[in-house]
Amino acid sequence: MRTKFFIFILTGLIFAGALLLCSNIKTTEAPEEETETTTDELNISKSFKVSPGAKLMIKSSVADVFVQSHETTDQIKVNFYAQGSPRRLKEFKVTFKEKENSLSIIVEHERKFERFKLFNFWGRSEIKEAYLMIYAPENLNVEIKSSCGDIKIEKLSGKFNLSSTGGDIQIENVKGGIDATSSGGDLRIRNCSGDSELKTVGGDIIVSTFQGKIEANSSGGDITINKLTGSAEASSSVGDIKLDFVKSTETTKLSSSGGDIKIFAPADLNAYIDFKSLGGDIQIEFPIEIDSKLRYEIKGKIGEFEKSTIIASTTRGDITLRKRGEKEI
């Protein structure tokens, strides 16, 4: 109980810090200057020549970042848009750096910590919206670091290294290795393939239709993996884990300190099972040839051939293995 309490406290502190960084709420008793009531827009559009397999590097301190493919194979199109008070828009700085088959984009805001605030004293936003929209060739390697914003990439092939301090990360229709980390947001992956590693401190991890090996770790949230062809290593400190196999290959390891583990697999599953629950129940809906069975542990073989291994352990939760149906879990 003491360990779980400390995990909750640590998760809450990190998440609160991320929210404070994103909002930059002023804590003085009264605003020093009046807030502008007029709203203006800032648009920056540029195009850059690249070759297939180019590298795109983005660092943003205040804007959401969107990257998706277009039909042009030798060009990256960039559009930065922000809406807010004219005074605050002037403090944006967008820098572009070109090297050999690579493009670096840095989005900054001149933060004046004594006087600057994204939100005025009454809570009305002085920066209503800010995003970086990029259209690029499908074959692209991407590295994005966002201090305070969401990240979304779509319809790309390559290697992807994504991190956000306080925002969500969404990835759709992507082929290649994914390394995604969020300190306070959710990770949502859909229709992707390639060995990938996903980490979040305070959010959930939701994966749907994935091929390959996936590693997922959440300190304070649930992990859901639907329609997996391959293997997984998933761990959650206090959340539940749900895994739906289309086909199980190699070795899968699932662990949760305080949550339940639910596994769905096809009727023709061939796997070696190693389940352990110190404080919960274990239920298996498949015929199993048992090697060993204790009050808190079951080991055995399902099917004719041991084509894969599924290991699951939880301290306080239940473990269930069921036959998958037509619907996602």
Protein Blocks (a to p, Z undefined) as FASTA:
>chain_A
ZZmmmmmmmmmmmmmmmmmmmnopafbfbdfbdcdfbdcdddddddddddehiacddddf
kbccdddddfblkbccddddddddfklmmmpccdddddehiacddddddddfklgcfbdf
kopafblbdcddddddfbdcdddddfbbcdddehiadddddddfkbccddehiacddddd
dfkbccddehiadddddddfklccddehiadjdddddfkbccddehiadddddddfkbcc
ddddfbdghjdddddfkbccdddddfklccddddddfkbccddfbdcddfbdcfkbccdd
edjbdfbccddddfklccddddddfbdZZ
